[in-house]
């Protein structure tokens, strides 16, 4: 999931003045028990809450409460388990028959049918709808016609999707993709009601889904109120009355509200508070491994960063970063120095390797200086690392990375931070290809497959390939891995593709991130899933 951020902070006074709604406050639910309301920190999403248009964490949290798809990732293990899928069958890893469970409806009473999925996927794939997650439908036959790289679409629907009846549809892929069913827990593959298409603007103002919560109200810049849907047919029903997602632009302020008893949940403890969190919260502090990696991406659309020798500059910068020192001092060991471009939550069988990056990820000042010199020096004479400034933790670690680079190179101006005011502005500049140098590129997995850590980020023209890196050998290996029906061989081939990323230092891996959260005495049964997202439906209010 592109653009991981946990931007929170205080806009409460302004928001209340303008929108006349409460902000924060652990008592906002007006009581406890099964109907109690959980108050949680949040950040406004970049895009409208359409399933195929949400590709960052804040919007993803809402979709996780609002929708249920064919698969759902187990909140404890991350395993892809059937949700609305009765069965997904194939004999060749190209043609799939999907059987949808009966008895499911959207919160407006509409039945969830095979057509609900097919219509939603066709909408998400169609170029004219400009959906950020259109790429996820790229393996379905006919994608090139509805979403061409150049020109206008020659079709409005994917030829590979066919509705058989209310409970069955078929999918034909453009090539073998043996693990394709395991991707279907991602929010982009959610079903949509007919109301989405009949009254699109009305739906956007108050989205309708089929998950355990409904949207009660949303005041942008202030609060999104989710409420339990008592008619929800799933087994994972909400154990509380709802969740108030309160907008913060500074997670330090959110943490202060938590410790003052004015907020129930902060799902990203700021780095500046990590020294105090055990004393402040004790057993109400969560620090658990998550499928998140922080990297530095490069603007390959800038020729200065895309010369044959620039690879040595990128390798040199990697060797100039003292990851261990930064994760120990800035993050109090809630981050782990990266050894590859995936995440330890995958495990060795899933493709994680603690040796793949090797020396290229180890701090060595002399080697760093040598490589950068051999590569022709830093483009423009100075590295500017861009980051969104609405999270205090980003400034701290970017400054620390620059200090490490400056110390290694013996030049106190070799690297500087380049703050961008808000996450939305930051993402917009990235999307417009306006980065002046390396930029922070946190990645939270969409689904627990090594493919998801590689293909969306590094495949030519992939949806989250923000730096526009391209390598034919990498693309070839990814295609081969996706076509491999033997899971072990597929992982091995993906690791070969990852070796290309390493050899070219397509992005600099920094550290793996733990899920970090704190909660109030008012709530219990709080946990983070492997994606570092709170399992909101299981939280209980005392």
N, C-alpha and C positions, 0 to 999 in steps of 0.2 A: 504494500500500500504506500503509494508515493507520498513523500513529504511528511514524514512522521514529525509531529510536534506536540507539545503539551502546553501550548500557550494559554495561560490563564491570567487572572489579575483583576485589579479593581477598576471597574467602570460603574460601580453600583450607584454612586451618588448621581452621576449624570443620567444613567439609565432610568432610575426611579423618577427623576425630575421630568424626563421626556416621555416615559412610557407608563408611569404610574403603576409599576409592578414591583413586587418584592425581589430582593437580590440576596442570595445566600440565605443563611438562617436555618439552623437545624430544626427549629420548631415550625417551619413553614407548612408542614403537613397538618398542623392543628391537632395532633394526637399521635398515639402509637398503635401497636398491634397490627393485625393483618391489613388494616386500611391506612396505616401510617405512610407518610410521604418521605422518601429519601431525598436529601438535598446534596447535590454533587457538583464539583467544579467542572467546567467545560469551556470550550472555545468555539466561536461561530465557525461553521464549516465554510469552505471556499466556494462551493457550488450548491445549487438547489439539491434537495434530498431525494433526487431520483436515483434508484439503485444503480443504473448504468452511468451515472454522472458524478458519483461520489467515490473519490480515490484517495482520501486522506482520513486520518484517524478520527477527528471530531465528528464528521458526518457519519463515519462508519459505526460509531457508538450508537447513534440513533437508529440506523438501519438494522443493527443487531437486535434491537428491541422491537422494531416495527415490522420486521419481515421474518418469514421462515421459508427456506428453499427446499430443493430436492434432497440436499444433504445438509447436515449441521456438524460443525467441528466440536468434538467433545470438549467441554470447558475445562476438563482436567488433563486429558491426554493429547488433545488436538486431533484425534483420529476422525476421519470423515465417516459419519454414520448416516444411514438413511433417515430422512425426516418426512418430507412429503413423497419421497420416492418409495413406491411399493417394490419396484424392481427396475434395475437398469441392466439390460442384457445385450451382449454382443458376441459374435463368433470370430470377428476379424479385426477388432479395434478401430474400425472405420464406420461401420453401420451399427447404430445403437437403437434399441427400442426401450422407451421410458414409460413405465406404468406409474401413474399418479394415484396416491391414496384417495379414497372417497371420504366424505364427511368434513372436509375443510372448507371454510369460507373466509372472505375478507370481513373486516369489522363492520362494513356497511351492508352485510348480508349476502353479497354476491358469492356464488360458488367459485372455488378455485378448481379450474379444469386444466386439461392439457393446453387448451387455447390460451389460458392465462399466461403460461410460460412462453409459448410460441410467439404470441403478440409482443410480449415484453422483450424477448430476445431480438426479434425483428426491429423493434423500435431502437433498441440499444445499438444495434449494428449499423443502422442507416446513417450515412454521412450527413444528410440534411438535418438530423437531430443533434449533431455536434455533442455526442456523449463521450465523456472522458474515458470511459471503460469500454468503448467500442472494440478495442483490440482483443478483449477476452473472447469475442465471438469469431475471431479471425480464423479458427480452424474449422468452422462450419462451412460446408460447401456453398459457394455463391457469395462469399464475403467480398471478393474482389469486385463483384458487380454492384453491390449495395454500398460499398465503401472503398472506391478506387483510390489509389495513391495520387492520381492526377485526374482532372476532369470531373464530370458529373456522373452520378450513379445511372446505370442502365437497368436497374431493377430496384424494387422497393422492399422485397422480402428475400430472405435467404432460401435458395433452392434446396438446401440440405435439411430444412425443417418441414415436416408434414404432420398435420393433425389427423389422427386415425379416428378417434372418438373422444368423448369427454374425459376419459381416463388414460388415453394412450397417445403418444406422439413419437415420431421417429426422427433420428438425427443422423445425417451423413456428413462425415468429416472429409476434408480435402486430402488428408493423409493419416496414416496410423498415429494414434495417440492413446497408448494403452492406459494411462492414468487419468484420462479425461474425466471420468466420473468423479474422481476425488477433488476436482476443481469446483464442483457444482455447489459447494457450500459457500462460495464467495457471493457477496451481496449483489453483484452485477447480474447474477443468474436468478434473482428473485422473480416471482410472478407479479403481474400487475392487474388490477381490476379494470373493467371496462370504463369506470368513472375516470380513470387516468387519461383515457383517450377522448372521452366525450366532453370533459370539462377540465382541460389540462391546467389552466391558470388556477382554477378553484382547488384542484388537487395539490398543486404546488404550495398553495397558501395553507393547506391543512392535509398533509399526506395521509392516505388510507392504505393500510397494509393488512397482513394476515398473521402478525406476531402477537406476543402476549401483552403488548402495550399499544395504546392509541395516542395520537398527538392531540392534546387538549388545547394548547395555545403556544404561540411562538412570537416573542418580541425580540427581534434581531438586536444584538448588542446587550441583551439583558438576560432572558431566560426562555428555555423551551421546557414546557410542562408535559411530561408523559404520564398517562394514567392507565392503570390495569384494565385490560379488557376481560370482563367476566365471561364472555362468550367464547373465549379462546379454546379451540378443541385439542391443543397439544398437551403432552404430558409435562412439559416444562413451564407450568403456569407461574405467574408472578406471585411471589410470597409477600409482597407489600402492595400498598395502594397506588403507588406510582413513584416517579423519579422527577425531581426538578433539576434540570441541568442549568446551572447558573454560570453566566459568562464571566470569565476573568481574563485579563490581559497580562497578569503578573502572578505566577504561581506562588510567589512569596506571600502575597496578600491572601490568596486562597488558604495557604497553610496557617496563616495567622487567624483567619476566620475559623478554621478547624479547631485549633487549640483553644480558641475563645468560646467554643461551643455554638458557633453560628453557622456551622457547615458540618454535614455528616461524613462526606467522603472527598478526599483529594487523591486522584489517581496518578499523580506524578509529584513526589516529594522533591522540592527544589534542592539543588546541590548545596546551597548555602545552609540548609537546615539539617543535612545528613548527620552532622556531628551531634545534633541535639535530639534527633528523632526518637531514639530509644528512651531517653529520659522523659521526653514529652508524652510519648504514646505507649511505650512498653509493648505489650502484646498486641496492640492495635496498629502496629506497623507491619506492612507486608513487603518483603524483598525476595522476589522469586524469578528464576530464569524465564526469559521471554524470547519469542522469535523476532528479535529486533537487532539490526546492526547499524552503526553509524559509520558513514564513509565521507570522504571528500571527493566530489565529482568534478569533472573538468569541462570547460566549454570548447568542445572540439570544432565548433563552428568558428572559433577564433583560430586562424591559421598559425598563430604564434605557439599555440598549445598542441598543434596537430602536425608538427614536422617529424621526420623520421628520428631525429635526435632527441625530441621532446620526451620520449619514453625514459631516457636517462634522468632528465630533470624530475619527472614524476617519481621515479624510483628513489632519487636522491632525497626528495621531500619526504617520502615515506620513511626513509632511514633517519631523517632528522627529527622525527617525532618520538618522544619518550613516552610511549603508551602506558607502561607500567607506572611511572611516576604520576602521570595525570589521573589514571583511574584510581590510584591509591589516595592521592591527596585531594583532588577536586571532587571525586565521586565516592570517596570512602568505601572503595571496593564493591560498589553497586554496579560497576561495569567491569568487563574482563577484556584485556588486550586481544584484539582480533588476530587470528591465525589463518583465516581464510575469508571468503566472501559470503558465507552462509550464516548459520547459527548453531550453537551446541544443542538446541532443543531438537534438531533433526536426528542427532545421534550418528554414530559411525555408519550404521546400516542405511541411514537416510541421506548420507552424503557429506556430513560434517567431517572436516579434517583439521587437526591441530598442527599439521606439518606443511600444508600446501603452500602457504605464503613463504615459509622459511626465513632466510636472512633478510629478505626484502621488507619484512615487517618488524625487524629488530633494530633498535636504536644504535647507531654508530656514526658519530659526528664526522670522523675523518672520511669514512666512505661516502657519507651524504655530500660532503663538500666536493669530493672528487667526482662523483657522478654528475652533480649539477654543473660543474665546470666542463666536463666532457660533453654534456648535452647542450652547451652553448650559453649556459646561464639562465636565470629566471627571466621569462619574457617581460620586457618593460622594466626589469631591474627590481621588481617588488611583487610579492604574492599578496593578493587581496582576497581574504576568505570571507565570502558573503554568508550571512545568517539572518534569521528573523529575530528582531530585538525584543519581541513581546514575550520572551521567556528568558529570565535572568540566567538560567543555567547555560544557555548557548553562549552567551557573552563570556562566561567564565572559562568554558573549555576552549573556545576559539582563541581567547587571549593566551591560555596556557599552551596551546599548540603553536601559536606564533612565537611565544617566548622560547619554546624548545627549538624551533627552526632558527630563530635569531641567534641563540646561543651556539647551536651547532655550526652555523655559518660565520660566526663572529661579526655579525652585522645587525644592529638593533633595529634596523628599518627594512630588513629583508622580507618581513611578513607583518601585515597589519590586518585587523578585523574590519569588515565592511558591513556594519549593521543596516538592516532594512526594517523599517518601522513595524510592520505587522506581517503575520504569516500569509495573509491573503496577498499583500503587496509583493512579498518575497516570491510566492508561487507564481504570481502573474509575471514578474520579471523573468523568472526561469522559463515559463511557457513562451515568452516573447524572445527568448534567446538573447538576453541582455546582460548576462553575467560577465563581470570584468575579469574573472579569474576563477579559481576553485570555489565551490560552494558546498555547504553542508547538505548531505543527502541521506537522511535517516530512512531506513526501510523496515517496515513492519510487514511480516509475511501475510499474504492473503489466504494462503493455505499451506499446510506443512509439507511441502515438496521442495527438493533442491531446485527443480525447474523454476519455481517462483522467485527464488533469490537470484536467478541468472537471466532468464529470458526476458521478463518485462523491463529489466534495467539495461541490458547490454546487447540484445538482439537488434539488428538494423531496423530503425524506425519503430521500435517497440513503444508501447504506451508510456512507459516511465523512463525511457532512455533520454533524459533531459539534456544531456551533454552532446547528443547525436554521435556517440561513438559507433563505429562500424568496422566489422572484421569478418571477412568471408569464411575463414576457417572456423571461427566461433559459431557462426550461423549454421554451417554445415553440420558441426558436431551436435548442436542443439536439435536440429531436425532428425538426426540419426537417433539421438537419445529418446525423443518423443515417440519414434516409431518402434522402439524396442519393446517387445512384449515381456521379456524377462526383466523383472524389477531390479535385480542386482546388476545386470549388464547395463540397464538404462542409467543407473546411478553412476557407474564407472565411466560411462560416456559423458555424462554431465560434468564429472570431475575433470575429464580431459578438456572440455570446453572452458571450465573454470581456470585450467592451467594457461589458456590463451589470455584470459583476463589478467592473470598474474604476470605473465611474461611481458604484456604491454602496459601493465599497471593502469588499466582502464579507469579505475577509481582506487583511491587509497583507503583500505579498510582500517578503521580506527579501533573500535571496540564493540563488543556485544553488550546489549543493554538488558538489565534486569527489569522486571515489572516492579514498580515502586508505588506504594499507596499507604495512606493513613486514614483511619476512620474514627468516628466519635463513639462515646459510650452508649449513645442512643440506638445504635444499630449492631447487628451481629450477623454471622454467617457470610462475612465479606471475603471475596476471593477474586483473584485475577486469572483470566484464562491464559493459554500459551501465547496469545496475541497481545497480552498486557492490557486487556480491556476488562473492566469490572463485570462480573457475572451479575448484572443488575437484578435479574428476575429471582435470584436466590437470596438476596439481602432481606433480612427481617428487621422490623422496627419494634423496639421493646415497648 
